[in-house]
Amino acid sequence: MLNRSYAGREIRPLHVHRVTEAELVAFADAVGESHPACRSAAAAARLGHPAVLAVPTYTGVLALRAERVLFDDPDLGADPASLRHRESRITAHRPVYAGDLLTCSVRVSSIEQVGANELLVTEVAMRAGDEPVALVRNTVVMGGA
């Protein structure tokens, strides 16, 4: 049973991540993205970008890393064996670039009972300094049926 008092709570510590060109190229390889701007700083610059840019779904992976502190918290009451990903929604405010220092805040948006299961919704807000980069909203299902 999930601890309902987590609903509305912002989880600390904040997750901070320096984005590297190597990880963006590796992610592009992993998802089959061949666009040159996702692989080469020179190609990205020809298109007006300051550095190699991330495939848009990269922020979803970073959000999962940031949420780790939540799911590792025993007071939440999450059973990793019963956790199932249901949905992710990514709202991009600007591209992610190699060299970005992203600060990710995790907030538990809601926890609700749905039949024999519980739905946990999180929001991971990513910023580069004061600039919003992305908001990733994840829904996971915990439980039995």
DACORMO-V257999 format. One line per field, one symbol per residue. ss: DSSP state (h for helix, s for strand, l for the rest). burial: 1 if it has 9 or more other ideal C-beta (glycine too) atoms within 8 Angstrom, else 0. A space follows every 10 residues. Layout:
ss->???
burial->???
This chain:
ss->lllhhhllls ssssssssll hhhhhhhhhh hllllhhhll hhhhhhllll llsllllhhh hhhhhhhhhh hllhhhlllh hhssssssss ssllllslll ssssssssss ssssllssss ssssssssll ssssssssss sssll
burial->0110011000 1000101010 1001101100 0010001110 1011100010 1111100111 1111111011 1010010100 0010100101 0100011111 1111111110 1000001111 1111111100 0111111111 11000
